[in-house]
């Protein structure tokens, strides 16, 4: 079996070395494609591979068409919307992610951005503190749990809404569970988004929700830009000068936000949630282990298609 690591933004060398060791120690062949600039390079590299490890690289139906031996694709990270799941399923290709490996990195970024904007981007003006503020976590998965843990250290009062997590589990983490998303937005001055982008959630953060926010509220988005209804967010920010938006995902309407609300917004230049040495290494090694386990035992625990 041949395993290809294909990353236009490379893993750290220590991660690549670790992936290679895991793959070769299990008796598989290791191959590497880094910093490629054209899709044709990817097409050529995948023509004889059985497994593929990627980061934010796009694995389209066309890529799969050039990989007749491909059995499994693992996205080293939590999100997997860069893989065509329907095409993969049609070709009986297993797609996995590596949940939890970059959760702490994303959570630390979320809190860091909150501090940055609360302190007026460190421009010397008087800001506000996080202590005593109410933080609402919208989806209490791996990242949400880390956000709660760190936020409690800041002295924030933490709430969460997640219809897929038992109330008792949320309360056990020292977090107030609310029974509706509306209640979360009614209650919390900070809302941290951790929902996936799917047909139910796309543009779900809309005017009806946003208008419920208490005074001096901030939306923190380290999830996906598609979950925000950007036109509605622009509308509510126009109507209410007390609402702010910080995001690890540059919005489509970036120019409109920056032109009209420069002092109330912040966007990272590129998605940075998982951009730590630790997350980079953890996700890459997890991907390699999952591929080896799949080929050796058939384990599909983290299958997403």
C-alpha positions in Angstrom: 0.0 0.0 0.0 1.3 3.5 -0.9 0.4 6.4 1.3 0.9 10.0 -0.1 1.1 13.1 2.0 0.0 15.9 -0.3 0.1 19.4 1.2 0.5 22.7 -0.6 1.1 24.1 3.0 3.5 21.6 4.4 3.5 19.9 7.7 6.4 20.7 10.1 9.4 18.5 9.3 9.0 16.7 12.7 5.4 15.8 11.7 6.5 14.6 8.3 9.2 12.5 9.9 6.7 11.1 12.3 4.2 10.2 9.6 6.9 8.5 7.6 7.9 6.4 10.6 4.4 5.3 11.3 3.7 4.4 7.7 6.9 2.6 7.0 7.0 0.8 10.3 3.7 -0.8 9.4 5.2 -2.0 6.1 3.6 0.6 3.8 5.2 2.8 1.2 5.5 6.5 2.0 5.4 9.4 -0.6 5.5 13.1 -0.2 4.2 16.0 -2.3 4.8 19.5 -0.8 4.3 23.1 -2.0 2.7 22.0 -5.2 1.4 24.9 -7.3 -0.9 23.2 -9.9 -3.6 20.6 -9.7 -1.8 18.7 -12.5 1.0 18.0 -10.0 -1.5 16.5 -7.6 -3.1 14.4 -10.4 0.3 12.9 -11.3 1.2 12.2 -7.7 -2.1 10.3 -6.9 -2.1 8.0 -9.9 -0.8 5.0 -8.0 -1.6 5.8 -4.3 -3.9 3.8 -2.0 -4.2 6.4 0.8 -4.0 10.2 0.9 -3.2 12.6 3.8 -4.1 16.2 3.3 -4.6 19.5 5.2 -6.7 22.1 3.4 -5.9 20.7 0.0 -9.0 20.1 -2.2 -9.8 16.5 -3.1 -12.3 16.8 -5.8 -14.0 14.2 -8.0 -11.4 15.0 -10.7 -8.6 14.2 -8.2 -10.3 10.9 -7.4 -10.6 10.2 -11.1 -6.8 10.4 -11.4 -6.4 8.0 -8.4 -7.9 4.6 -9.5 -6.2 2.8 -6.5 -7.3 5.3 -3.8 -9.1 3.6 -0.8 -8.9 6.3 1.9 -8.5 10.0 2.3 -7.7 11.5 5.8 -8.0 15.2 6.4 -5.5 16.1 9.1 -7.9 18.4 11.0 -11.5 18.7 12.0 -13.1 20.2 9.0 -13.5 18.2 5.8 -15.5 20.4 3.4 -12.5 20.4 1.1 -13.2 16.8 0.2 -16.0 15.8 -2.2 -17.8 13.3 0.0 -20.4 12.3 -2.5 -17.8 11.5 -5.1 -15.8 9.6 -2.5 -18.8 7.5 -1.5 -19.6 6.8 -5.1 -16.1 5.4 -5.6 -16.1 3.5 -2.2 -13.4 5.7 -0.9 -13.4 6.2 2.9 -13.0 9.8 4.1 -11.9 10.5 7.7 -10.9 13.6 9.7 -8.8 13.7 12.9 -11.2 15.3 15.4 -9.7 16.8 18.6 -6.1 17.1 17.4 -6.2 20.9 16.9 -9.0 21.7 19.4 -6.9 23.4 22.0 -5.1 25.5 19.3 -8.5 26.7 18.0 -9.8 27.4 21.5 -6.7 29.4 22.5 -7.1 31.5 19.3 -10.8 32.2 20.1 -9.9 33.5 23.5 -6.9 35.4 22.2 -9.1 37.2 19.6 -11.6 38.1 22.3 -8.9 39.7 24.4 -7.5 41.5 21.3 -10.8 43.1 20.4 -11.9 43.8 24.0 -8.6 45.7 24.5 -9.2 47.8 21.4 -6.6 45.9 19.4 -4.0 47.2 21.8 -4.1 50.7 20.3 -3.8 52.4 23.7 -7.5 53.2 24.2 -9.4 52.0 27.3 -10.9 48.6 26.7 -12.9 46.0 28.7 -12.2 42.8 30.6 -13.5 39.3 30.0 -13.9 38.5 33.7 -17.5 38.4 34.7 -18.8 38.4 31.1 -21.2 35.7 29.9 -19.8 33.5 27.1 -22.1 31.3 25.0 -20.6 28.3 23.3 -22.6 27.4 20.2 -21.9 23.6 19.9 -20.1 21.8 22.7 -17.8 19.5 20.9 -14.0 19.1 21.3 -13.2 22.8 20.6 -16.1 24.1 22.6 -15.0 22.1 25.7 -11.5 23.7 25.5 -13.0 27.1 25.0 -15.1 26.6 28.2 -12.1 25.4 30.2 -10.0 28.4 29.2 -12.8 30.9 29.6 -13.5 29.8 33.1 -9.9 30.5 33.8 -10.5 34.1 32.7 -13.4 34.3 35.2 -16.1 34.2 32.5 -19.6 32.7 33.2 -19.9 30.0 30.5 -23.1 28.7 28.8 -23.6 26.2 26.0 -26.1 25.0 23.6 -25.8 21.7 21.7 -28.8 19.5 21.0 -26.5 16.5 20.4 -24.8 16.6 23.8 -26.6 15.6 27.0 -27.3 18.4 29.4 -25.7 16.4 32.2 -22.4 16.2 30.3 -22.4 20.0 29.7 -23.2 20.7 33.4 -20.5 18.2 34.4 -18.0 20.5 32.7 -19.0 23.4 34.9 -21.0 25.0 32.1 -24.6 26.2 32.2 -26.7 24.2 29.6 -29.4 26.1 27.8 -32.3 24.4 26.0 -32.5 26.6 22.9 -30.2 28.5 20.7 -32.4 31.6 21.2 -31.8 31.4 24.9 -28.0 31.3 24.3 -28.1 34.5 22.2 -30.5 36.2 24.7 -28.1 35.6 27.6 -24.5 35.9 26.4 -22.5 38.9 25.6 -19.9 36.7 23.8 -20.9 33.9 21.4 -18.3 31.5 20.3 -19.3 29.5 17.2 -18.2 25.9 16.8 -20.9 24.5 14.5 -20.1 22.7 11.2 -21.1 24.1 7.8 -23.9 21.9 6.4 -27.3 22.4 4.9 -29.0 23.1 8.2 -26.3 25.5 9.6 -25.3 27.5 6.5 -26.4 31.2 7.1 -28.1 30.1 10.3 -26.5 32.9 12.3 -29.0 35.3 10.9 -30.8 38.6 11.8 -33.4 36.8 13.9 -30.7 35.4 16.2 -28.3 38.4 16.1 -31.0 40.9 17.1 -31.4 39.0 20.4 -27.9 39.7 21.6 -27.5 41.7 24.7 -25.7 45.1 24.7 -22.0 45.2 23.8 -22.1 41.7 22.2 -19.4 40.0 20.2 -19.6 37.1 17.8 -16.5 34.9 17.6 -16.2 32.7 14.6 -13.5 30.0 14.5 -15.9 27.6 12.6 -16.8 28.3 9.0 -17.7 31.5 7.2 -20.7 29.8 5.6 -22.6 29.6 8.9 -22.8 33.4 9.0 -25.6 35.2 7.1 -23.2 38.1 6.2 -25.9 40.4 4.8 -27.8 40.1 8.1 -24.7 40.6 10.2 -23.9 43.8 8.2 -27.5 44.9 8.8 -27.4 44.3 12.6 -24.0 46.0 12.9 -25.4 49.0 11.0 -28.4 49.2 13.4 -26.5 48.5 16.6 -23.1 50.2 17.1 -22.5 47.9 20.2 -22.1 44.6 18.2 -18.7 43.4 17.1 -17.5 40.5 15.0 -14.1 38.6 15.2 -13.3 35.7 12.9 -10.7 33.2 11.9 -12.3 33.1 8.5 -12.2 36.1 6.2 -15.8 36.9 5.1 -16.9 37.3 1.6 -18.1 40.8 2.4 -14.7 41.7 3.9 -14.5 45.1 2.2 -18.0 46.1 3.5 -17.1 45.1 7.1 -13.8 47.0 7.0 -15.2 50.1 5.4 -18.1 50.5 7.8 -17.0 48.8 11.0 -13.2 48.9 11.1 -13.1 49.4 14.9 -15.5 46.6 15.6 -14.1 43.7 13.5 -11.0 41.6 13.3 -10.2 38.9 10.8 -7.1 36.7 10.7 -5.2 37.1 7.4 -5.6 33.4 6.8 -7.3 30.6 8.8 -5.0 30.2 11.8 -6.9 28.1 14.2 -4.8 25.0 13.7 -1.6 26.9 13.0 0.4 25.8 16.0 3.4 23.4 16.0 1.5 21.1 18.4 -1.7 20.9 16.4 0.3 20.5 13.1 2.1 17.5 14.5 -0.8 15.9 16.4 -3.1 16.0 13.4 -0.5 14.6 11.0 0.4 11.7 13.3 -3.2 10.9 14.0 -3.9 10.8 10.2 -1.1 8.3 9.7 -2.2 6.1 12.5 -5.8 6.1 11.3 -4.7 5.0 7.8 -2.5 2.2 9.1 -5.3 1.0 11.4 -7.7 1.1 8.6 -5.6 -1.1 6.3 -4.5 -3.4 9.1 -7.8 -3.9 11.0 -10.6 -2.2 8.9 -11.2 0.4 11.6 -13.4 3.3 10.3 -14.1 5.1 13.6 -13.5 8.6 12.2 -15.3 8.0 8.8 -17.3 11.0 7.8 -18.9 9.8 4.5 
